[in-house]
Amino acid sequence: MDYISALEICSHMLSAVKHISANRSNGIYISVMHHLD
């Protein structure tokens, strides 16, 4: 496994983690707003 493919895999993992955490925080925000209504 060469260096460039390792970097690509790391960047894909990071973007996936960012996407998941963003979706999770949006879900929490939406549920909080529903409770406040």
PDB file of N, CA, C and O in Angstrom:
ATOM      1  N   MET A   1       0.854  -1.192   0.000  1.00  0.00           N
ATOM      2  CA  MET A   1       0.000   0.000   0.000  1.00  0.00           C
ATOM      3  C   MET A   1       0.888   1.239   0.000  1.00  0.00           C
ATOM      4  O   MET A   1       1.731   1.407   0.882  1.00  0.00           O
ATOM      5  N   ASP A   2       0.698   2.090  -0.977  1.00  0.00           N
ATOM      6  CA  ASP A   2       1.565   3.268  -1.070  1.00  0.00           C
ATOM      7  C   ASP A   2       0.996   4.451  -0.305  1.00  0.00           C
ATOM      8  O   ASP A   2      -0.127   4.426   0.199  1.00  0.00           O
ATOM      9  N   TYR A   3       1.815   5.480  -0.242  1.00  0.00           N
ATOM     10  CA  TYR A   3       1.522   6.636   0.612  1.00  0.00           C
ATOM     11  C   TYR A   3       0.292   7.396   0.137  1.00  0.00           C
ATOM     12  O   TYR A   3      -0.529   7.829   0.945  1.00  0.00           O
ATOM     13  N   ILE A   4       0.167   7.559  -1.191  1.00  0.00           N
ATOM     14  CA  ILE A   4      -0.923   8.373  -1.731  1.00  0.00           C
ATOM     15  C   ILE A   4      -2.271   7.703  -1.488  1.00  0.00           C
ATOM     16  O   ILE A   4      -3.236   8.379  -1.132  1.00  0.00           O
ATOM     17  N   SER A   5      -2.353   6.391  -1.672  1.00  0.00           N
ATOM     18  CA  SER A   5      -3.639   5.721  -1.445  1.00  0.00           C
ATOM     19  C   SER A   5      -4.004   5.763   0.031  1.00  0.00           C
ATOM     20  O   SER A   5      -5.182   5.860   0.374  1.00  0.00           O
ATOM     21  N   ALA A   6      -3.003   5.691   0.911  1.00  0.00           N
ATOM     22  CA  ALA A   6      -3.279   5.799   2.349  1.00  0.00           C
ATOM     23  C   ALA A   6      -3.845   7.179   2.661  1.00  0.00           C
ATOM     24  O   ALA A   6      -4.783   7.300   3.450  1.00  0.00           O
ATOM     25  N   LEU A   7      -3.287   8.216   2.054  1.00  0.00           N
ATOM     26  CA  LEU A   7      -3.792   9.575   2.267  1.00  0.00           C
ATOM     27  C   LEU A   7      -5.221   9.711   1.749  1.00  0.00           C
ATOM     28  O   LEU A   7      -6.060  10.346   2.389  1.00  0.00           O
ATOM     29  N   GLU A   8      -5.496   9.113   0.589  1.00  0.00           N
ATOM     30  CA  GLU A   8      -6.850   9.189   0.033  1.00  0.00           C
ATOM     31  C   GLU A   8      -7.851   8.519   0.955  1.00  0.00           C
ATOM     32  O   GLU A   8      -8.937   9.048   1.189  1.00  0.00           O
ATOM     33  N   ILE A   9      -7.487   7.352   1.481  1.00  0.00           N
ATOM     34  CA  ILE A   9      -8.385   6.642   2.394  1.00  0.00           C
ATOM     35  C   ILE A   9      -8.624   7.478   3.646  1.00  0.00           C
ATOM     36  O   ILE A   9      -9.756   7.569   4.120  1.00  0.00           O
ATOM     37  N   CYS A  10      -7.570   8.090   4.186  1.00  0.00           N
ATOM     38  CA  CYS A  10      -7.717   8.927   5.385  1.00  0.00           C
ATOM     39  C   CYS A  10      -8.652  10.100   5.110  1.00  0.00           C
ATOM     40  O   CYS A  10      -9.500  10.420   5.943  1.00  0.00           O
ATOM     41  N   SER A  11      -8.510  10.738   3.964  1.00  0.00           N
ATOM     42  CA  SER A  11      -9.357  11.897   3.670  1.00  0.00           C
ATOM     43  C   SER A  11     -10.807  11.465   3.469  1.00  0.00           C
ATOM     44  O   SER A  11     -11.728  12.179   3.866  1.00  0.00           O
ATOM     45  N   HIS A  12     -11.014  10.298   2.852  1.00  0.00           N
ATOM     46  CA  HIS A  12     -12.386   9.796   2.700  1.00  0.00           C
ATOM     47  C   HIS A  12     -13.009   9.512   4.063  1.00  0.00           C
ATOM     48  O   HIS A  12     -14.176   9.827   4.296  1.00  0.00           O
ATOM     49  N   MET A  13     -12.224   8.915   4.966  1.00  0.00           N
ATOM     50  CA  MET A  13     -12.734   8.611   6.302  1.00  0.00           C
ATOM     51  C   MET A  13     -13.081   9.904   7.026  1.00  0.00           C
ATOM     52  O   MET A  13     -14.123   9.988   7.675  1.00  0.00           O
ATOM     53  N   LEU A  14     -12.214  10.917   6.921  1.00  0.00           N
ATOM     54  CA  LEU A  14     -12.459  12.189   7.602  1.00  0.00           C
ATOM     55  C   LEU A  14     -13.724  12.858   7.084  1.00  0.00           C
ATOM     56  O   LEU A  14     -14.524  13.369   7.868  1.00  0.00           O
ATOM     57  N   SER A  15     -13.910  12.857   5.763  1.00  0.00           N
ATOM     58  CA  SER A  15     -15.106  13.500   5.215  1.00  0.00           C
ATOM     59  C   SER A  15     -16.357  12.724   5.611  1.00  0.00           C
ATOM     60  O   SER A  15     -17.408  13.321   5.845  1.00  0.00           O
ATOM     61  N   ALA A  16     -16.254  11.399   5.686  1.00  0.00           N
ATOM     62  CA  ALA A  16     -17.405  10.598   6.112  1.00  0.00           C
ATOM     63  C   ALA A  16     -17.754  10.904   7.560  1.00  0.00           C
ATOM     64  O   ALA A  16     -18.928  11.030   7.907  1.00  0.00           O
ATOM     65  N   VAL A  17     -16.733  11.025   8.406  1.00  0.00           N
ATOM     66  CA  VAL A  17     -16.973  11.329   9.824  1.00  0.00           C
ATOM     67  C   VAL A  17     -17.602  12.713   9.969  1.00  0.00           C
ATOM     68  O   VAL A  17     -18.525  12.898  10.762  1.00  0.00           O
ATOM     69  N   LYS A  18     -17.102  13.681   9.204  1.00  0.00           N
ATOM     70  CA  LYS A  18     -17.676  15.034   9.251  1.00  0.00           C
ATOM     71  C   LYS A  18     -19.139  15.006   8.830  1.00  0.00           C
ATOM     72  O   LYS A  18     -19.985  15.655   9.446  1.00  0.00           O
ATOM     73  N   HIS A  19     -19.430  14.243   7.767  1.00  0.00           N
ATOM     74  CA  HIS A  19     -20.795  14.162   7.248  1.00  0.00           C
ATOM     75  C   HIS A  19     -21.717  13.542   8.293  1.00  0.00           C
ATOM     76  O   HIS A  19     -22.821  14.034   8.525  1.00  0.00           O
ATOM     77  N   ILE A  20     -21.262  12.462   8.919  1.00  0.00           N
ATOM     78  CA  ILE A  20     -22.086  11.770   9.920  1.00  0.00           C
ATOM     79  C   ILE A  20     -22.331  12.677  11.124  1.00  0.00           C
ATOM     80  O   ILE A  20     -23.455  12.765  11.619  1.00  0.00           O
ATOM     81  N   SER A  21     -21.277  13.353  11.597  1.00  0.00           N
ATOM     82  CA  SER A  21     -21.454  14.204  12.780  1.00  0.00           C
ATOM     83  C   SER A  21     -22.350  15.396  12.456  1.00  0.00           C
ATOM     84  O   SER A  21     -23.121  15.836  13.309  1.00  0.00           O
ATOM     85  N   ALA A  22     -22.257  15.923  11.238  1.00  0.00           N
ATOM     86  CA  ALA A  22     -23.126  17.035  10.849  1.00  0.00           C
ATOM     87  C   ALA A  22     -24.580  16.576  10.812  1.00  0.00           C
ATOM     88  O   ALA A  22     -25.467  17.286  11.286  1.00  0.00           O
ATOM     89  N   ASN A  23     -24.829  15.386  10.248  1.00  0.00           N
ATOM     90  CA  ASN A  23     -26.197  14.864  10.207  1.00  0.00           C
ATOM     91  C   ASN A  23     -26.725  14.632  11.609  1.00  0.00           C
ATOM     92  O   ASN A  23     -27.891  14.907  11.890  1.00  0.00           O
ATOM     93  N   ARG A  24     -25.865  14.122  12.497  1.00  0.00           N
ATOM     94  CA  ARG A  24     -26.307  13.831  13.862  1.00  0.00           C
ATOM     95  C   ARG A  24     -26.659  15.125  14.586  1.00  0.00           C
ATOM     96  O   ARG A  24     -27.679  15.183  15.272  1.00  0.00           O
ATOM     97  N   SER A  25     -25.837  16.162  14.448  1.00  0.00           N
ATOM     98  CA  SER A  25     -26.124  17.422  15.144  1.00  0.00           C
ATOM     99  C   SER A  25     -27.377  18.071  14.562  1.00  0.00           C
ATOM    100  O   SER A  25     -28.145  18.690  15.298  1.00  0.00           O
ATOM    101  N   ASN A  26     -27.597  17.941  13.255  1.00  0.00           N
ATOM    102  CA  ASN A  26     -28.830  18.465  12.656  1.00  0.00           C
ATOM    103  C   ASN A  26     -30.040  17.742  13.209  1.00  0.00           C
ATOM    104  O   ASN A  26     -31.062  18.372  13.484  1.00  0.00           O
ATOM    105  N   GLY A  27     -29.946  16.426  13.379  1.00  0.00           N
ATOM    106  CA  GLY A  27     -31.058  15.657  13.927  1.00  0.00           C
ATOM    107  C   GLY A  27     -31.369  16.074  15.351  1.00  0.00           C
ATOM    108  O   GLY A  27     -32.535  16.187  15.728  1.00  0.00           O
ATOM    109  N   ILE A  28     -30.326  16.306  16.151  1.00  0.00           N
ATOM    110  CA  ILE A  28     -30.531  16.738  17.537  1.00  0.00           C
ATOM    111  C   ILE A  28     -31.191  18.117  17.547  1.00  0.00           C
ATOM    112  O   ILE A  28     -32.112  18.363  18.326  1.00  0.00           O
ATOM    113  N   TYR A  29     -30.721  19.009  16.687  1.00  0.00           N
ATOM    114  CA  TYR A  29     -31.275  20.359  16.621  1.00  0.00           C
ATOM    115  C   TYR A  29     -32.751  20.322  16.240  1.00  0.00           C
ATOM    116  O   TYR A  29     -33.570  21.023  16.835  1.00  0.00           O
ATOM    117  N   ILE A  30     -33.087  19.499  15.246  1.00  0.00           N
ATOM    118  CA  ILE A  30     -34.483  19.407  14.791  1.00  0.00           C
ATOM    119  C   ILE A  30     -35.364  18.854  15.901  1.00  0.00           C
ATOM    120  O   ILE A  30     -36.468  19.352  16.119  1.00  0.00           O
ATOM    121  N   SER A  31     -34.886  17.821  16.612  1.00  0.00           N
ATOM    122  CA  SER A  31     -35.716  17.240  17.674  1.00  0.00           C
ATOM    123  C   SER A  31     -35.896  18.238  18.812  1.00  0.00           C
ATOM    124  O   SER A  31     -36.964  18.283  19.422  1.00  0.00           O
ATOM    125  N   VAL A  32     -34.877  19.037  19.112  1.00  0.00           N
ATOM    126  CA  VAL A  32     -35.000  20.051  20.160  1.00  0.00           C
ATOM    127  C   VAL A  32     -36.029  21.103  19.748  1.00  0.00           C
ATOM    128  O   VAL A  32     -36.850  21.524  20.562  1.00  0.00           O
ATOM    129  N   MET A  33     -35.984  21.527  18.482  1.00  0.00           N
ATOM    130  CA  MET A  33     -36.938  22.526  18.021  1.00  0.00           C
ATOM    131  C   MET A  33     -38.365  21.984  18.078  1.00  0.00           C
ATOM    132  O   MET A  33     -39.297  22.727  18.385  1.00  0.00           O
ATOM    133  N   HIS A  34     -38.545  20.695  17.785  1.00  0.00           N
ATOM    134  CA  HIS A  34     -39.882  20.100  17.873  1.00  0.00           C
ATOM    135  C   HIS A  34     -40.371  20.095  19.316  1.00  0.00           C
ATOM    136  O   HIS A  34     -41.552  20.324  19.579  1.00  0.00           O
ATOM    137  N   HIS A  35     -39.458  19.832  20.249  1.00  0.00           N
ATOM    138  CA  HIS A  35     -39.862  19.821  21.655  1.00  0.00           C
ATOM    139  C   HIS A  35     -40.229  21.228  22.127  1.00  0.00           C
ATOM    140  O   HIS A  35     -41.093  21.388  22.988  1.00  0.00           O
ATOM    141  N   LEU A  36     -39.577  22.242  21.569  1.00  0.00           N
ATOM    142  CA  LEU A  36     -39.842  23.611  22.004  1.00  0.00           C
ATOM    143  C   LEU A  36     -41.175  24.136  21.472  1.00  0.00           C
ATOM    144  O   LEU A  36     -41.766  25.041  22.061  1.00  0.00           O
ATOM    145  N   ASP A  37     -41.645  23.573  20.367  1.00  0.00           N
ATOM    146  CA  ASP A  37     -42.897  24.080  19.782  1.00  0.00           C
ATOM    147  C   ASP A  37     -44.102  23.835  20.663  1.00  0.00           C
ATOM    148  O   ASP A  37     -45.218  24.207  20.299  1.00  0.00           O
TER     149      ASP A  37
END
